[in-house]
Amino acid sequence: MAVRTVLRTAALTAIVLVALVKRALQNRRPSGRKALADGAAHSSGADGKSASTAGARPASPTPVRHSVQRQAAIAKGGPIDHAGSVAIVPNDAFDLQKTIFKTLSTALLRYIARAKLGNNLFWAECATGAIQAAYGSIPAAPSVDKALTDFMAEECDFAMEHADGSFMDHLHFCHDYSAAYYKEHSPRVLLLHSIMGVGTNCFPMTKDKLPRLKSLLTDFEFRHIEAFPSILRLLNAHTLLEELSANRERLDKLQRVSFYRVLDNEHLSMSGEDLWIALNFQVIHLLDFLPAACWASQMSEPLFQTFVELITFMQQTGRLKAHVDFDHPAGEVNVEGQPLTLGACIFRFLPSTVARKSQIKEITKYSKAIGHSLSYEIQWAD
């Protein structure tokens, strides 16, 4: 065991050294970014999750090349703690102001966002090869109707969502995972989950486009897409899940839940059955926000907290219908391959209660700024 640990540490050290050399070359010549992509180690982009140039399935009708981390999740049917297989190196060129997180107001949450997103990921070759081989055995996701993709490209603004256009990678990952592991329902819900607003008050589509969007979707798809941003905010505010958890003994009597649409604060309502479907979509969506490695040292990260609380509740109550194989973080805290920056240290040692309070405060601020109500009501049968 000791020899294995030494060898793994040596391998990671080598990966980090390669990464640092590439960073030095990047600073010396304009083509440095390309050198990172073409080197021996496989690198993700500025957000740590943008598309990898290797390992994509060429036969897929969806022209998407998922990052190594996303390929691993799709191949396994759940997230993986890649500790020992990846080195995470801060990206000096990362600019939070070019992302949807530019509006974060508290210094704490901005530190967390930079620590989480402002990195390049360098993977061990053996890990990359195994992941890509497993990913290649998964059937390709169905293609998306051209009318819908044209609408997204020509009448909406998804370019603003993330730096380097990476938000489209996020949307396609959610779509492809849903197609593989939640076959009961349309994966197009997750392809369009943010079209009516994201948590930091970016709106890819204006309200006047609603009739056109509705004409391209089924009633089921539209109902879940318009509800998605509202349900996500209620989860991040922790009120909805707390009430559901407090009423576990009568979840079968949940008839309806009503809330307000983020886009325009219009009152919405869905059945209890639809709520469970919506929460399964939320579990899949949150998969894409988990750290690449060393989970036990990053449990204070707000979206990681939301994911763990939600999937635990769904598993314990028998409501998790999407296939998500998740191993809860356990054992000693491991920071192998993690960056040694101030932001990363704050991120790593911050009490989860402090991060949770900051998250709730920020969600409340964002909703108040656009006149969106975070109130909701659950109707129970007698």
C-alpha positions in Angstrom: 0.0 0.0 0.0 2.9 2.4 0.9 4.6 1.7 -2.4 1.4 2.3 -4.3 0.8 5.6 -2.6 4.4 6.7 -3.4 4.0 5.7 -7.1 0.7 7.5 -7.3 2.1 10.7 -5.7 5.1 10.5 -8.1 2.8 10.2 -11.1 0.7 13.2 -10.0 3.9 15.2 -9.4 5.0 14.5 -12.9 1.6 15.6 -14.2 1.8 18.9 -12.2 5.4 19.5 -13.5 4.2 19.0 -17.1 1.3 21.4 -16.4 3.6 24.0 -15.0 5.9 23.8 -18.0 3.0 24.2 -20.3 1.8 27.2 -18.4 5.2 28.8 -18.7 5.1 28.2 -22.5 1.6 29.6 -22.6 2.9 32.8 -21.1 5.7 33.1 -23.6 3.9 32.6 -26.9 0.3 33.2 -28.2 -0.1 29.6 -29.2 0.3 28.4 -25.6 -3.4 27.6 -25.2 -3.1 25.2 -28.1 0.0 23.6 -26.6 -2.0 22.8 -23.5 -4.6 21.0 -25.6 -2.0 19.1 -27.7 0.3 18.0 -24.9 0.8 14.6 -23.3 -1.7 15.4 -20.6 -5.3 16.1 -21.4 -6.5 19.5 -20.3 -10.0 21.0 -19.7 -10.7 24.6 -20.4 -10.9 27.7 -18.2 -14.0 26.5 -16.4 -12.4 23.1 -15.7 -15.1 21.4 -17.7 -15.0 22.5 -21.3 -14.8 20.0 -24.1 -11.8 17.7 -24.5 -10.3 17.4 -27.9 -9.9 13.6 -27.5 -12.1 10.6 -26.8 -15.4 11.8 -28.4 -17.5 9.3 -30.2 -17.3 10.3 -33.9 -20.5 8.4 -34.7 -22.7 10.5 -32.4 -25.3 12.6 -34.2 -24.8 15.3 -31.5 -21.6 17.2 -32.4 -20.3 17.4 -28.9 -17.0 16.5 -27.4 -17.4 16.0 -23.7 -14.5 16.6 -21.3 -12.8 13.7 -19.6 -14.7 14.3 -16.4 -18.1 14.3 -18.2 -17.1 11.2 -20.3 -16.4 9.4 -17.0 -19.8 10.3 -15.5 -21.7 9.2 -18.6 -19.6 6.0 -18.8 -20.2 5.1 -15.2 -23.7 6.4 -14.8 -22.7 8.7 -12.0 -20.0 11.1 -10.7 -16.5 9.9 -9.8 -14.0 11.2 -7.3 -10.9 11.1 -9.5 -8.3 11.7 -6.7 -5.0 10.3 -7.9 -5.8 10.6 -11.6 -6.0 14.3 -12.2 -3.9 17.4 -11.3 -5.7 20.7 -11.0 -3.6 23.7 -11.8 -4.9 27.4 -11.5 -5.4 29.1 -14.8 -3.9 32.6 -14.7 -6.0 33.7 -17.7 -9.3 32.9 -16.0 -11.6 36.0 -15.7 -14.6 35.6 -13.5 -16.1 38.7 -15.1 -16.5 36.8 -18.4 -18.8 34.2 -16.7 -22.3 34.2 -15.4 -20.8 34.4 -11.9 -19.6 38.0 -12.5 -22.6 39.2 -10.6 -21.7 37.4 -7.4 -21.6 40.1 -4.7 -19.9 38.6 -1.7 -16.1 38.2 -1.6 -16.6 34.7 -0.1 -18.7 33.3 -3.0 -16.4 35.0 -5.5 -13.4 33.2 -3.9 -15.3 29.9 -4.1 -16.2 30.5 -7.8 -12.6 31.3 -8.8 -11.3 28.3 -6.8 -13.8 26.0 -8.5 -13.8 27.3 -12.1 -10.4 29.0 -12.6 -8.4 25.8 -13.2 -7.0 23.6 -15.9 -7.3 19.8 -15.4 -4.4 17.6 -16.4 -5.2 13.9 -16.5 -3.0 10.8 -16.2 -2.8 9.1 -19.5 -3.8 5.7 -18.1 -7.0 7.2 -16.5 -7.9 9.1 -19.8 -7.5 5.9 -21.8 -9.7 3.9 -19.5 -12.4 6.6 -19.3 -12.5 7.1 -23.1 -12.7 3.3 -23.7 -15.7 3.0 -21.3 -17.4 6.1 -22.7 -17.1 4.7 -26.2 -19.2 1.7 -25.3 -22.2 3.9 -24.3 -24.8 4.3 -27.1 -24.8 7.8 -28.6 -27.5 10.2 -27.5 -30.3 11.1 -29.9 -29.8 14.1 -32.1 -31.8 17.3 -31.4 -34.3 18.6 -33.8 -32.8 21.2 -36.1 -35.7 23.6 -35.6 -34.9 23.6 -31.9 -31.1 24.0 -32.2 -31.7 26.8 -34.8 -34.0 28.6 -32.3 -31.4 28.3 -29.6 -28.6 29.6 -31.9 -30.5 32.3 -33.7 -33.2 33.6 -31.3 -31.5 33.1 -27.9 -28.3 34.2 -26.3 -26.5 31.2 -24.7 -23.1 32.7 -25.4 -23.4 34.9 -22.3 -23.8 32.0 -20.0 -20.1 31.0 -19.5 -16.7 32.0 -20.6 -15.5 30.4 -23.9 -19.0 29.3 -24.8 -18.7 26.4 -22.4 -22.3 26.6 -21.2 -23.4 24.8 -24.3 -21.1 21.9 -23.2 -23.0 21.8 -19.9 -26.4 21.7 -21.7 -25.3 18.9 -23.9 -23.8 16.9 -21.0 -27.1 17.1 -19.1 -29.0 16.1 -22.3 -26.7 13.2 -23.0 -26.7 11.9 -19.5 -30.5 12.1 -19.3 -30.8 10.2 -22.6 -28.7 7.4 -21.2 -29.9 7.1 -17.6 -33.4 8.7 -17.4 -35.0 7.2 -20.4 -38.5 7.5 -19.1 -38.6 11.2 -19.9 -37.4 13.6 -22.7 -33.8 14.6 -22.4 -34.7 17.9 -24.2 -35.9 19.2 -20.8 -32.3 19.3 -19.6 -31.0 20.6 -22.9 -33.2 23.7 -22.3 -33.2 23.8 -18.5 -31.7 27.3 -18.3 -33.5 29.0 -21.2 -35.8 30.8 -18.8 -33.1 32.0 -16.5 -30.1 30.9 -14.5 -29.3 31.5 -10.8 -27.3 34.7 -11.4 -30.1 36.4 -13.3 -28.9 35.8 -16.9 -31.8 35.1 -19.3 -30.9 33.5 -22.6 -34.4 34.0 -23.9 -36.7 37.0 -23.7 -40.3 36.6 -22.7 -41.7 37.4 -26.1 -40.1 34.2 -27.4 -42.3 32.0 -25.2 -44.9 31.2 -27.8 -42.2 30.1 -30.3 -40.5 28.0 -27.7 -43.8 26.3 -26.7 -44.5 25.5 -30.3 -41.3 23.4 -30.5 -42.0 21.4 -27.4 -44.5 18.9 -26.0 -46.7 20.1 -23.1 -44.6 17.9 -20.7 -41.3 19.4 -21.9 -42.5 23.0 -21.7 -44.0 22.4 -18.2 -40.7 21.1 -16.8 -38.5 23.6 -18.6 -40.4 26.7 -17.4 -40.4 25.2 -13.8 -36.7 24.2 -13.8 -35.1 27.5 -12.7 -37.7 28.0 -10.0 -37.2 24.6 -8.5 -33.4 25.0 -8.6 -33.6 28.3 -6.7 -35.9 26.7 -4.1 -33.4 23.9 -3.7 -30.5 26.3 -3.2 -32.5 28.3 -0.7 -33.0 24.9 1.1 -36.6 25.6 2.1 -38.4 23.2 -0.3 -36.2 20.2 0.6 -36.4 20.9 4.3 -40.2 20.9 4.2 -40.2 17.7 2.1 -37.8 16.0 4.5 -39.9 17.0 7.5 -42.9 15.3 5.9 -41.4 12.0 4.8 -44.2 10.0 6.3 -46.9 11.6 4.0 -45.0 12.1 0.8 -47.5 9.9 -0.9 -50.2 12.5 -0.1 -48.4 15.3 -1.9 -50.9 16.5 -4.4 -49.5 19.7 -5.9 -46.8 22.3 -5.4 -47.1 26.0 -6.6 -44.4 28.5 -7.1 -43.3 31.4 -9.3 -41.6 31.4 -12.7 -38.1 33.0 -12.6 -38.6 34.6 -16.0 -41.5 36.8 -15.1 -42.8 35.8 -11.7 -45.9 34.1 -13.2 -47.6 31.7 -10.8 -47.0 28.1 -11.7 -48.3 24.8 -10.3 -47.4 21.2 -10.9 -48.7 17.8 -9.7 -46.9 15.8 -7.0 -45.9 13.3 -9.7 -44.4 16.1 -11.8 -42.4 17.4 -8.8 -40.7 14.0 -8.3 -39.8 14.0 -12.0 -38.5 17.6 -11.7 -36.3 16.6 -8.8 -34.8 13.7 -10.8 -33.9 16.2 -13.5 -32.3 18.4 -10.8 -30.2 15.6 -9.6 -28.8 15.0 -13.1 -28.2 18.7 -13.6 -26.2 19.0 -10.3 -23.9 16.2 -11.3 -22.1 18.6 -13.6 -21.1 20.9 -10.6 -19.3 18.3 -8.6 -15.5 18.6 -8.1 -13.2 16.5 -10.2 -11.4 15.0 -7.2 -10.9 15.0 -3.4 -14.6 15.3 -2.5 -14.1 15.0 1.2 -12.1 18.2 1.3 -14.7 20.2 -0.6 -17.9 19.4 1.1 -18.5 23.1 1.9 -19.0 23.9 -1.7 -22.6 25.2 -2.0 -23.8 23.2 -5.0 -22.0 20.1 -3.8 -24.0 20.5 -0.5 -27.2 20.9 -2.5 -26.5 17.8 -4.6 -25.6 15.6 -1.6 -28.7 16.7 0.3 -31.0 16.1 -2.7 -29.7 12.8 -3.8 -29.7 11.5 -0.2 -33.3 12.5 0.2 -34.3 11.0 -3.1 -32.5 7.7 -2.4 -33.9 7.3 1.1 -37.5 8.0 0.1 -37.3 5.8 -3.0 -38.0 8.7 -5.4 -34.7 8.5 -7.3 -35.7 7.1 -10.7 -32.8 8.4 -12.8 -29.8 6.1 -12.6 -27.1 8.0 -10.6 -24.4 5.9 -8.9 -23.0 8.0 -6.2 -20.6 7.1 -3.4 -20.8 9.5 -0.5 -17.5 11.1 0.5 -15.9 9.1 3.2 -12.5 8.6 4.8 -9.7 11.0 5.5 -9.5 14.4 3.8 -7.3 14.1 0.7 -5.9 17.1 -1.2 -3.7 15.2 -3.6 -3.4 17.1 -6.9 -5.4 20.1 -5.6 -4.1 23.7 -6.2 -2.4 25.5 -3.3 -4.0 28.9 -3.7 -5.8 31.2 -1.2 -9.1 30.6 -2.8 -8.7 26.9 -2.8 -7.7 27.0 0.9 -10.8 29.1 1.8 -12.9 26.7 -0.3 -11.4 23.7 1.4 -11.6 24.8 5.1 -14.7 26.9 5.1 -17.4 25.6 7.5 -20.4 24.2 5.4 -22.8 26.3 7.5 -21.1 29.5 6.5 -21.2 28.6 2.8 -24.8 27.6 3.1 -25.8 30.9 4.7 -24.0 32.8 1.9 -25.7 30.8 -0.8 -29.2 31.4 0.7 -28.4 35.1 1.0 -27.2 35.3 -2.6 -30.2 33.5 -4.0 -32.6 35.7 -2.1 -30.7 38.8 -3.4 -30.9 37.7 -7.0 -34.6 36.9 -6.9 -35.4 40.2 -5.2 -33.5 42.1 -7.9 -35.9 40.8 -10.6 -39.1 40.8 -8.6 -39.2 37.0 -8.3 -40.8 35.5 -5.3 -39.2 32.5 -3.6 -42.4 31.6 -1.8 -44.1 28.3 -2.6 -47.0 26.2 -1.3 -47.4 22.4 -1.0 -50.9 21.0 -1.1 -51.4 17.7 0.9 -54.3 15.4 0.6 -56.3 14.9 3.8 
